[in-house]
Every structure is written in C-alpha cells, then in structure tokens.
Amino acid sequence: MSTFSGPPPLLDALTRLGARAGQRASHARGYCAVGHFAPHADIARFAASPLLGDGPLPATMRFSVGGGDPEASEKTRNLRGMALRLHSLHGAYDLVLVSEPIFFAATPVSYLSYLEAHAPDPRTGAADPQRIAAHQLRHPDTLRLPALLAAHAAPASYATTPYYSTHAFLFTGADGVARPARIVAEPAAGTCYLSAAQERELPHAFLEHEMDERLLQGPIRFQLHAQLPAPADPLDDPSMPWQGSARVPLGVLLISALADNSCDAMTFVPTRLPAGITATDDPMLRARSGVYASASLARRR
Ligand code: HEM
C-alpha cells in the first residue's frame, strides 16, 4: 500500500525539471487543433455512454512535446502528446494520450523518485549519475519507457504516430458489464519516425508547419480502439506493456484545422469521463487528476 501523500510533491518535482512560470509544467510546447469524433455504429455494445450516443462530437485537441520546456526541440526523442476533449449536451470527455504504449512509472512513489533523481544538482547544473543509478536500482519499472523512446527517432509528424492512454479504464456496455481496456489512437497515415538525415537537418520547430501543409490535402484521421487485456495484463500499472491483442473499434477522429493557441487555457484531465466510462484503481491515474488541477491553478496565478 502506497503512503504517497498527494499531488503537490509530483508537481514540485516536475517544476524543478525546468518548467516556466505561466506554462504547463509538462508538455509545455504544443498547439491546438479542432475536428470531430464519429463514434462507431456499435459503440453502445461496448460503451453505453449517452455522450458517445450523440453522434459526431466536436473535438478540441492539443498536440505537444513532453517536458516543461516550451522551446523544446521537436526532434527530441521523448513523448509526444495528444490531448482531446469531446463535447456534447451530455458533458465532456477528455483523453490525454502519449505516443508510447507505456508511461514512465508504475506508481506515484516511483515516478517521484524518477523526477527527483533527474533534477539538476544545484552545484553542477546537471543530474547526478550516482543518484540516477541508485534510483534505477530501487525502481526498475522506470527503465522501460526510456528504452522504448531511445529505440526510434521522434515522430515525423503528429499525424504519423499512434497515441495511447497507457492506463486502463472501465467501459460499461449495453449489457451492464464493465470491461477494462486501454485506448489506442492509430494514425490512418501509418507510423513514421524521422530519418537520420531529418534528425540532423530539420529545424527544431517543424511540426506545426508540417501539419498545416498536411491539412491542405484533407483532414487527418485516427482510428480509436479499445485494447482488451490478456489474462495476465495488469489493470493498475501504466508502465507495463499489455499483451492483449483483441481490440474493439471505438470510432474515427478527424482533425480538420489548426486552432492557434485557443486551447492554451484549457486543462485536459484524464479523469474527466462521461457516464459509462470510469477510472480504474490505477494509482497513477488517481494521482494525475489532483496534479492536473493543481498545475492548472499554478499556471494561471
Ligand atoms: C502521475 C503521473 C503524471 C503526472 C504527475 C503528470 C503531470 C502533468 C502535468 C502537471 C501536466 C500539465 C497540466 C496542465 O498544466 O494543464 C501534464 C500534461 C500532460 N500529460 Fe501528464 N502527468 C502524468 C502522467 C501522464 C500520463 C500517464 C500521460 C499519458 C498517458 C500523460 C500525458 C500528458 C499530456 C499529453 C499532457 C499535455 C496535456 C495538454 O496538452 O494540455 N501524463 N502532465
């Protein structure tokens, strides 16, 4: 049982990694887009949510580069984010997804240790390798995502990477049964990372222009699926990849236009869920809702 005392230490630790006043403490570099989500015709069998029954739903999105630096290079091999709000008269549904199937840590205690170990030492201005090594011995769960990120270059476009919830959520179907699943957004354009030449030669900022050009050819499309767990897949650990291969189609997300900084003031919260979809007991998911609320207040002060 975790004795972790709540969100402020995680927000403080993220902020110490270099967040800027008035900006997001994580995923600071980003921009907004709009479009809509067309739920699959059979969605109520898996998720009998009145919101999803409302037909095509307007969607507001924010695409982002992980980390607290609003000037971060878009060639950096770290996470990309897609945050998405679907609205209807039945409320709102936020999906806050990243470009790898797992997240940094299994628990808030482990994530806090990871963030503290990677904070710059005030004497040297750099992270202390001995501290990182000691952290890694205590929390080997935090080795998995960095290994995945190092294994390929950054996405060539926000439209050519899949995005994942990493957490499981419970979806209640028309039969009244609640089934756990993770969410996956698959790019219709396929997955494409930067080539070695692009990694060397592209400017640090290219993603917004790339998306603008791409949208001249028509909307960008993602297929959303629910990934079902295999029997041994954990429901409460976003740092573990799932083996389950069964998928339920949820619908199609279409991105039709960029929207400047219109979403900057929004706070996407992974536990803003519509009726019919509920949070699991994943302690990382539970910790996130408090952290995002505090972070949102902090950046408005
Ligand atoms: C306990 C673990 C985590 C903490 C403490 C944390 C913290 C934060 C914070 C403070 C922000 C800025 C929020 C704001 O100012 O509006 C943020 C943004 C974000 N986080 Fe997390 N995060 C965690 C886990 C995750 C996970 C598991 C994912 C995805 C699966 C994720 C994806 C994102 C994305 C995409 C954004 C940008 C949202 C936007 O564009 O507004 N985070 N996170």
Boltz pocket constraint, residues with backbone or C-beta under 6 A from the ligand:
constraints:
  - pocket:
      binder: B
      contacts: [[A, 10], [A, 11], [A, 14], [A, 23], [A, 24], [A, 25], [A, 26], [A, 27], [A, 30], [A, 62], [A, 63], [A, 64], [A, 80], [A, 81], [A, 82], [A, 83], [A, 96], [A, 97], [A, 98], [A, 103], [A, 108], [A, 111], [A, 164], [A, 165], [A, 166], [A, 167], [A, 238], [A, 263], [A, 266], [A, 267], [A, 268], [A, 284], [A, 285], [A, 287], [A, 288], [A, 291], [A, 292], [A, 295], [A, 296], [A, 299]]
      max_distance: 6.0
